[in-house]
Amino acid sequence: MNTFLKPVFAACVTVALAFALATPASAQAAALRGTIVVDGSSTVYPITEAAAAAFRKEYPNVNITVAVSGTGGGFKRFAIGETDISDASRPIKPKEFAQAKENGIRFVELPVALDGLSVVLSPNNDWVDQLTVAQLKAIYLENGNGRKWSDLNPEWPNQKIKVYSPGTDSGTFDYFKEVIVGKGESFRSDMSTSEDDNVLVTGVSGDRYAIGYFGASYYFANKDKLRAAAIVNPKTGEAVLPTPKNVVSGAYAPLSRPLFIYVNTKSLRRPAMRKFIDFYMQNAGKFATKVQYVPTSKAIATKAARFLKDRHTGSVFVTASSVDGKMVFSKNEKPLDAAYSEANLVDTK
């Protein structure tokens, strides 16, 4: 063979071998293309981003963007069809449900993990080991009497408590307000808020007299900068930390909660979207563990998989009744296991 042609021949052989060794699966993966838009909860973000990162490795031509505008902000976009998936750290509210219904948005509601919402302090706070629900209420309530640490315990510093909270579009804000501040009550107006949990981490870690709260994943990721206060379980009187074991058992009460993704069924008609959601739900427990949340029970995971497979649309957390011929929606406050065991779905169709 001509010496000049040998390198060309070798290159051709290499390319031919590469094509020959390429599996049908890898060829199909490369052929899968599309764009998937996700927005919503900063708490659920680490799980969804872990799923997206793993999916991109297998399907590099699928573009997945995961934004963080809070649970409420995510539902605002989802309910008008701007996004394919809405991350949520609480169930959809009746008002959000009604907006989706009005715009013809049908969805599958999928629990993906459990979270122990964590109350965090500066590592330089050396006086608080545990807090009660009543003490948290005194700190965060607009007319609460916990403005200084000494208001809660005379042995604690006579220093003003700097209060941090997720923003009002956050599902974490809604959940904390419901179980700690209480219905019909208001958060204090002078607290510092942000939809970005990393801003809260910086604020609390840098102030000895500060307190804040957010999803456990952000606490675990910043244990070198923060420490968690044990929360006294109102039923048992035991002070409990937000460990995965305590979240699963229910001992970490009342700040354990489910996390969700809401999936637009119209988007599921696209091959890339179907593949991603199947991939996400098949590995949700692994992704939850990877970012230090708690996987759902096997029974809930099985039920969610069935809902997805059979396209069972709607929410088990919204109830509906008819008044003067119009549908009126109200919240269903049953626990996750009970809600999904009964599976009384109210749909947007």
ABEGO torsion letter per residue (X at the ends): XBAAAAAAAAAAAAAAAAAAABBAAAAAAAABBEBBBBBEBAAAAAAAAAAAAAAAAABAABBBBBBBAEAAAAAAAAAAGABABBBBABBBBAAAAAAAAAAGBBBBBBBABBBBBBBBBBAABAABABBBAAAAAAAABAABABABAAAABAABBBBBBBBBBBBAABAAAAAAAAAAAEBGBBBBAABBBBABAAAAAAAAAABAABBBBBBAAAAAAAAAABBBBBBBBAAAGBBBBBBAAAAAAGABOAABBBBBBBBBAAAAABAAAAAAAAAAAAAAAAAAAAAGBBBBBAAAAAAAAAAAAAGBBEBAABBBBBBGGBBBBBBBABBAAAAAAAGBBBBAX
